[in-house]
């Protein structure tokens, strides 16, 4: 009976950790996309500034 409880708790812990990893990966992907967009905007504005001057 005790081993079943421990196994159940370990499974719940593993599910929670998998969910946290998935959530962290999603946040990292979103931050990467934001970084790419900011870099593209910066390069575009720098190009426009060079074209005007």
RAJOKA-V62116 format. One record per residue. RES is the residue in one small letter. SS is DSSP state (2 for helix, 1 for strand, 0 for the rest). PSI is psi as a letter, one per 40 degrees, with the letter a starting at -180 (* if undefined). Layout:
[[RES | SS | PSI] [RES | SS | PSI]]
This chain:
[[x | 0 | d] [x | 2 | d] [x | 2 | d] [x | 2 | d] [x | 2 | d] [x | 2 | d] [x | 2 | d] [x | 2 | d] [x | 2 | d] [x | 2 | d] [x | 2 | d] [x | 2 | d] [x | 2 | d] [x | 2 | d] [x | 2 | d] [x | 2 | d] [x | 2 | d] [x | 2 | d] [x | 2 | d] [x | 2 | d] [x | 2 | d] [x | 2 | d] [x | 2 | d] [x | 2 | d] [x | 2 | d] [x | 2 | d] [x | 2 | d] [x | 2 | d] [x | 2 | d] [x | 2 | d] [x | 2 | d] [x | 2 | d] [x | 2 | d] [x | 2 | d] [x | 2 | d] [x | 2 | d] [x | 2 | d] [x | 2 | d] [x | 2 | d] [x | 2 | d] [x | 2 | d] [x | 2 | d] [x | 2 | d] [x | 2 | d] [x | 2 | d] [x | 2 | d] [x | 2 | d] [x | 2 | d] [x | 2 | d] [x | 2 | d] [x | 2 | d] [x | 2 | d] [x | 0 | *]]
